[in-house]
């Protein structure tokens, strides 16, 4: 009754192969996008942007990138935090070296630089996989953090060792620096998040996405039927690192404004993004958004309920958050490996059949 496909048919091949072939899905996403662009900027406050929306939009891009590598291509990575640091420091060097170039292009170029670095660290995937590949990417995480700490050129020989985002504008509106407006930073990050989602959705539905999934399911069989493992794995690392680098650049320049690499892009950041795709659902673009939203909103809800309403100490609430996340990861891995995305698919199937039992 609420979710039907009856009478929804295609008459051309482009209609049949569009991203959302069902009208209800298409109109629903158009509605959400219209609300995000036309309504939300007028109700934005600094608290909402800094505590919920900016982290959600930026982490969603990072989760999409890691999901492409791990969920679609089956290459386990624990170096997400390090690759985010590459994007942040690349954006900082570009912003200080080319102050007249628009910040939009700096973020894109930072993602491109991160893609090159990610491809280089993805070379071991041609020989190793599984646990050994996870250890190799973990080594990349520690090496990149050490490099940005020890080589002072990356932070322009600053005495503090931090990098600080200079003020930059888009169409005369500041999007970085201390004088930004909440709606401006929100819209700036929203553009990148929507673009990343559309690009990832089309890549995973195309021939390159089929190659990734063939490598994930059985790499030897994929090579027998003509899939090039070198191209498939390295393109997955490149595309994934591009998205992660863009998220790192936005995390530094727009969200935080000042970064010390060991505190912001440490190993905990890698695990956080990994938890997002596990809870949201591996091999799903929607799951990347669902996992990012869940882990961004959870601390805010626990703070409101535990600290503000119940009067619990903040350290108790923080530990309670870790218990909840750990329990959910165990539950999803055992009961529903495809995460929140699969629960959403099941809910849609129920809506298609309701009120009939079959």
C-alpha positions in Angstrom: 0.0 0.0 0.0 2.7 2.5 0.9 5.4 1.2 -1.4 4.3 -0.2 -4.7 5.9 -0.8 -8.1 2.7 -1.7 -10.0 2.4 0.4 -13.2 6.0 1.5 -13.0 7.6 0.2 -16.2 10.4 1.3 -18.6 10.1 1.8 -22.3 13.8 2.6 -23.1 17.1 1.2 -22.1 18.2 4.4 -20.4 15.1 4.3 -18.2 15.8 0.7 -17.4 19.4 1.4 -16.3 18.9 4.6 -14.4 20.2 4.8 -10.8 16.7 4.7 -9.2 14.4 2.9 -11.7 11.4 2.9 -9.2 9.5 6.2 -9.1 8.9 6.0 -5.4 12.6 5.7 -4.7 13.5 8.4 -7.2 11.0 10.9 -5.8 12.0 10.1 -2.2 15.6 10.9 -2.9 14.7 14.0 -4.8 12.6 15.1 -1.8 15.4 14.5 0.7 17.9 16.4 -1.5 15.5 19.3 -1.9 15.0 19.5 1.9 18.7 19.4 2.4 19.4 22.2 0.0 16.4 24.4 0.3 15.2 24.0 3.9 18.1 23.0 6.1 20.3 26.0 5.5 17.6 28.3 7.0 17.3 26.3 10.2 21.0 25.7 10.8 22.7 26.7 14.0 26.3 26.5 15.0 25.5 23.6 17.4 23.7 21.5 14.8 26.4 22.0 12.2 29.4 21.4 14.4 27.9 18.5 16.4 25.9 16.6 13.8 25.7 17.8 10.2 29.4 18.5 9.3 30.7 15.3 10.9 28.0 13.3 9.3 28.6 14.7 5.8 32.4 14.4 6.1 32.4 10.9 7.6 29.9 9.8 5.0 32.4 10.5 2.3 35.1 8.6 4.2 32.7 5.7 4.7 31.8 5.6 1.0 35.5 5.5 0.2 36.3 2.6 2.6 33.2 0.8 1.6 34.3 0.8 -2.1 37.6 -0.8 -1.0 36.4 -3.2 1.6 32.7 -3.7 0.9 32.8 -3.8 -2.9 36.4 -5.0 -3.6 37.1 -7.1 -0.5 40.4 -5.4 0.3 40.6 -4.9 4.1 42.1 -1.5 5.1 43.0 -0.1 8.5 44.8 3.0 7.1 41.8 5.3 6.7 43.0 7.8 9.3 46.4 8.0 7.6 44.9 8.6 4.2 42.6 11.3 5.7 45.8 12.9 7.1 47.3 12.9 3.5 44.2 14.8 2.3 44.4 17.2 5.1 48.0 18.0 4.7 47.8 18.1 0.9 45.0 20.6 1.2 47.0 22.7 3.7 50.0 22.8 1.4 47.9 23.8 -1.6 46.1 26.5 0.3 49.3 28.1 1.5 51.2 27.7 -1.8 48.4 28.8 -4.1 46.3 31.3 -2.1 44.5 32.7 -5.1 43.1 29.3 -6.2 39.5 28.5 -5.1 39.3 26.2 -2.1 37.0 23.9 -4.0 39.9 22.9 -6.4 42.2 22.5 -3.4 40.0 19.9 -1.9 39.7 18.0 -5.2 43.4 18.1 -5.8 44.0 16.9 -2.2 41.8 13.9 -3.0 43.9 13.3 -6.2 47.1 13.4 -4.3 45.7 11.0 -1.7 44.6 8.7 -4.6 48.2 8.5 -5.7 49.5 7.7 -2.2 46.7 5.1 -1.7 47.6 3.4 -5.0 51.2 3.2 -3.9 50.3 1.6 -0.6 47.8 -0.6 -2.4 50.6 -2.4 -4.3 51.0 -5.1 -1.6 47.4 -6.2 -2.3 48.6 -7.8 -5.5 50.5 -10.4 -3.5 48.8 -10.5 -0.1 45.2 -10.4 1.2 43.0 -10.8 4.2 44.8 -10.4 7.6 48.2 -9.7 6.0 46.8 -6.9 3.9 45.1 -5.4 7.0 48.5 -5.4 8.7 50.1 -3.7 5.7 47.6 -0.9 5.7 47.9 -0.6 9.4 51.6 -0.1 8.9 50.7 2.6 6.3 48.6 4.3 9.0 51.5 4.5 11.5 54.0 5.5 8.9 51.9 8.4 7.5 51.2 9.8 11.0 55.0 9.5 11.9 55.9 11.2 8.6 53.6 14.2 9.1 54.9 14.5 12.7 58.6 14.3 11.9 59.0 16.2 8.6 58.4 19.9 9.4 58.0 20.8 5.8 54.5 19.4 5.9 53.4 21.9 8.5 55.5 24.8 7.1 58.0 24.6 10.0 55.4 25.7 12.6 56.7 25.7 16.1 53.5 24.1 17.4 53.5 21.3 14.8 49.9 22.1 13.9 48.4 23.1 10.6 45.8 25.9 10.6 43.4 26.6 7.8 43.6 30.1 6.4 40.5 32.0 5.4 39.1 31.1 2.0 35.9 32.1 0.3 33.6 30.6 -2.4 31.6 33.3 -4.3 32.7 35.8 -1.7 31.4 33.7 1.3 33.9 32.4 3.8 33.9 28.6 4.1 37.2 28.3 6.1 38.6 30.3 9.0 37.1 31.6 12.2 34.4 33.8 10.7 32.4 31.2 8.7 28.6 31.0 8.8 27.0 27.7 9.7 24.9 27.4 6.6 27.9 28.1 4.3 30.1 25.3 5.7 27.1 23.0 5.6 26.3 23.7 1.9 30.0 23.5 1.0 30.3 20.0 2.5 26.9 18.9 1.1 28.1 19.6 -2.4 31.0 17.2 -2.0 28.9 14.5 -0.2 26.2 14.5 -2.9 28.9 14.4 -5.6 30.7 11.6 -3.9 27.5 9.6 -3.5 26.5 10.0 -7.2 30.0 9.1 -8.4 30.3 6.1 -6.2 26.8 4.9 -7.1 27.5 5.0 -10.8 31.0 3.5 -10.4 29.7 0.5 -8.5 26.9 -0.1 -11.0 29.3 0.0 -14.0 31.8 -2.4 -15.4 34.5 -1.3 -12.9 32.2 -2.0 -10.0 31.5 -5.5 -11.4 35.2 -6.1 -11.6 35.6 -5.0 -7.9 32.8 -7.4 -6.8 34.2 -10.3 -8.9 37.6 -9.8 -7.1 35.8 -9.7 -3.8 33.8 -12.9 -4.3 36.7 -15.0 -5.7 39.8 -13.4 -7.2 41.1 -16.5 -9.0 37.7 -17.1 -10.7 37.6 -13.4 -11.6 41.0 -13.6 -13.2 40.0 -16.7 -15.2 37.0 -15.0 -16.7 39.1 -12.0 -17.8 39.2 -9.6 -14.9 42.6 -7.9 -14.5 43.4 -8.2 -10.8 46.1 -5.5 -10.9 43.7 -2.9 -12.5 40.7 -3.8 -10.3 42.6 -3.7 -7.0 44.6 -0.6 -7.7 41.6 1.3 -9.1 39.7 0.4 -5.9 42.6 1.7 -3.8 42.8 4.9 -5.9 39.0 5.7 -5.9 38.7 4.8 -2.2 41.7 7.0 -1.3 40.3 9.8 -3.4 37.1 9.9 -1.4 39.0 9.5 1.9 41.4 12.3 1.0 38.5 14.6 0.2 37.0 13.9 3.5 40.3 14.5 5.3 40.7 17.9 3.5 37.1 18.9 4.5 37.7 17.6 8.1 40.7 19.8 8.4 39.8 22.9 6.5 36.1 23.3 7.1 35.3 21.4 10.2 38.2 21.7 12.6 40.3 24.5 11.2 43.4 23.3 13.1 44.9 19.8 13.2 47.6 17.9 15.0 48.0 14.7 13.1 48.5 12.3 16.0 45.4 13.4 17.9 43.0 13.8 15.0 44.0 11.2 12.4 45.3 8.4 14.7 44.4 4.8 14.6 41.1 5.5 16.3 39.9 7.4 13.3 40.6 4.3 11.1 38.6 2.1 13.4 35.7 4.6 13.6 35.2 4.7 9.8 35.5 0.9 9.7 32.8 0.6 12.4 30.6 2.9 10.3 30.6 0.5 7.3 30.2 -2.6 9.5 27.1 -1.2 11.2 25.8 0.5 8.1 26.4 -2.4 5.8 29.3 -3.6 3.6 28.9 -3.2 -0.1 26.2 -0.5 0.1 26.3 3.2 -0.5 23.2 3.7 1.6 24.9 1.7 4.4 27.8 4.2 4.4 25.3 7.0 5.1 23.4 5.0 7.7 26.6 4.0 9.6 28.0 7.5 9.5 24.7 8.9 10.8 24.4 6.4 13.5 27.9 6.9 15.0 27.6 10.7 14.7 24.2 10.9 16.3 24.8 8.3 19.0 27.2 10.4 21.2 24.9 13.4 20.9 21.9 11.4 22.1 23.8 9.7 24.9 25.0 13.1 26.1 21.5 14.6 26.1 20.0 11.5 27.8 22.9 10.5 30.1 24.5 13.8 31.1 21.7 16.4 30.7 18.7 14.3 31.8 20.1 11.6 34.0 23.0 13.6 35.5 25.6 10.9 34.9 29.3 11.8 34.7 30.6 12.4 31.2 33.3 9.7 31.5 30.6 7.1 32.4 28.6 8.1 29.3 31.7 7.9 27.1 32.4 4.4 28.3 28.7 3.4 27.8 29.0 4.6 24.2 32.0 2.2 23.6 30.0 -0.6 25.1 27.0 0.1 22.8 29.1 0.3 19.7 31.0 -2.8 20.5 27.9 -4.7 21.2 26.2 -3.6 18.0 29.3 -4.6 16.0 29.2 -8.1 17.5 25.4 -8.3 17.0 25.6 -7.2 13.3 28.5 -9.5 12.5 26.6 -12.5 13.9 23.0 -11.8 13.1 23.0 -9.4 10.1 26.4 -9.0 8.4 25.0 -6.5 5.9 24.1 -4.1 8.6 21.4 -1.3 8.6 21.3 -1.4 4.8 19.9 -4.9 4.8 17.4 -4.0 7.5 16.2 -1.2 5.3 15.9 -3.6 2.3 13.8 -6.0 4.4 11.6 -3.1 5.6 11.0 -2.1 2.0 10.0 -5.7 1.1 7.6 -5.7 4.0 6.1 -2.5 2.7 5.7 -4.0 -0.8 3.7 -6.9 0.6 1.7 -5.2 3.4 -1.1 -5.9 4.4 -0.8 -9.3 2.8 1.3 -12.0 4.4 2.8 -13.4 1.1 
